[in-house]
Amino acid sequence: MKIYDYNGKKNICGDRVHEARCRHRMTQSDLAAKLQLAGIIIERDSISRIEIGTRFVADYELRELASILNVSVPWLLGIE
């Protein structure tokens, strides 16, 4: 599978994930644990890589991130 870069990053939601996570005073480990409870197998270092833009984010992960962080998917994508 080829992973594409967008402006040097593998995702466009990382900055917003970081912002929303910090707003909730949640650690990367906390977020990873909540995603694991939702059925998404992910570790803390993957959350770090998402936030700095070096990890691709699947659509189902984006949906769960939005739900856990209490934001919309468009907001995570920088549309709103």
N, C-alpha and C positions, 0 to 999 in steps of 0.2 A: 504494500500500500504506500503510495506516495503522499507525504505530508507536505503541504504547501506553506510557504511563509507569506505573511501579509505585513508589509512594512517592517520586516525583520523579526516578526513574532509568529508564533504558531497559533495564537488565539487573540481575540480582541476584547475579551472579557476580563482578563487578569487584573487590570487596575481597579475595575469596579468590584470584583470579588474581594479584593483586598480592602477596599473602602467599606463595603457593606459588612465584612467580617469584623473589622475594627470598630465600626459603629455599634455592633452588638457585643463588643468586648469579648470576642470569641478567639481562642487561639487556633492555630492551624490544626493542631491535634484535635481540638473540639470539633472543628468542621469536618475533619476526616472521619471522626467517630460517628457524627450525625449522618454523614453520607453512607457509612457502612451499615448503620441501622436501617437506612432506606434501601439497602440491597446493592449499593455501589461499592465495589472493593477498591479502596484507594488508601494510600498512606499519607502521612504528614508531609513527606518530602514531595509528593505529587501536588499537594496544595501549594507548596512553595513554588514549584515549577509552573503551575498554572498562573500564579500571581505575577511571576516575572516574565511570563510569555514564552517559556521554552517547552511547554507541554500542550499538545492538542486537547481540546475539550469536545467530547462527543455531545450530540444533541440531548441524549437522555441525562447526561451529567449536568448540562446547562439547566435543564428543567428542574432537577433536584436542587441544584445550587440556588436557583431563584426561590424555590419553595422554602428551603431552610433559612435563607438569608432574608426572607420576607420582602423580596423585590420582584419586579417583573423581568421576564426574559428580555424584552426590548431594552429595558434599562441596563441590564448586564451587557448588552451589545452596543450600548452607547446611542441608541435610537431616541430615547426619551431624555 
